[in-house]
Amino acid sequence: MTTKHGVTPFVFLNVESTEQQVGTSRANKAEAAVVADAARKLLPNLPPGELAIITPYAAQACSP
């Protein structure tokens, strides 16, 4: 999605917490919870495919 000013919106959130080693990857349950909460609030107002969540850790992507 591009705004009327031609800018694609990105949000970076800093969550003060610690990461856990999960096999050869890492996860951070506090970060995952903050992102999941934000996504739940945004999704009802977005068309399908307009929200992407990026994480560098495979274990983080699989967090419940």
N, C-alpha and C positions, 0 to 999 in steps of 0.2 A: 504494500500500500504506500502510495506517495501522497504527501499532503499537498494542499493547493500551492504551497511554496516550493514544491519540487524536492522535498526532503523526506527520506524514508525514516520513520521513527524507530529508534532503538532505545532500550532501557537497560542500564547496568545497575544491579542492586548489590550493595555491600552488606553482607550478613556476617556479623561477628559470631563465629562458632568454630568448631574444630572438625577436621576431616577424619574419617575412619578408613583404614586400609581394608580393602575387600579384594582378596586374591591379589592380582597384579594391578588393580585399579584402586580408585578412591571413591568415597561417597560422603556426602554431608547432608544428614537428615534435616537439619534446620534450614539449610538453603533450599532443599527440595520442597519443604513445607511452605516457605515464603513464595516460591515460584508457582507452586500448585494453587495456592490461595489467589495470587494475582491472576493466574490463567482462568480460574473459575469466575472471577469478577469480570474479566474482559470478554470471554467467549460469547455470552449472550448478545453482545453488541457488535460482533465481528462476523463478516461473511466467512464461510468455510475456506480454510487454507490461508487465512490472513494472520495467523499467529504461529511463530516459530520459537522454540526454546532450544538453546544450544548449550551443551556442556562438553568439556573436554574429557570427561571420565565415563567410561562404559557403565560402571557400577552406579553412577549418579543417574544415568538415563533409566535404569531399571528400578530405582527407588520407588517404593509404594507411596 
